[in-house]
Amino acid sequence: MTERFERHKQPWTYEELQKLHMYAKKGMSLKAIAKALTRSEESIKIRAKADGLSIAKLR
């Protein structure tokens, strides 16, 4: 069962962007970042790409 988020099309806050950058630099996985920010993995991927961040691909 996958988790569903009810926050559709919400604008990014400054605090969320700061956390996204911090988590990406720490090397957290996409799934962990999405859960921490309560946003979808797709939303995280799109914003990270727009900001030029690379998200760790854990295997």
Secondary structure, DSSP 8 states (H G I E B T S, - for coil): -------TT----HHHHHHHHHHHHHT-BHHHHHHHHT--HHHHHHHHHHHT---B---
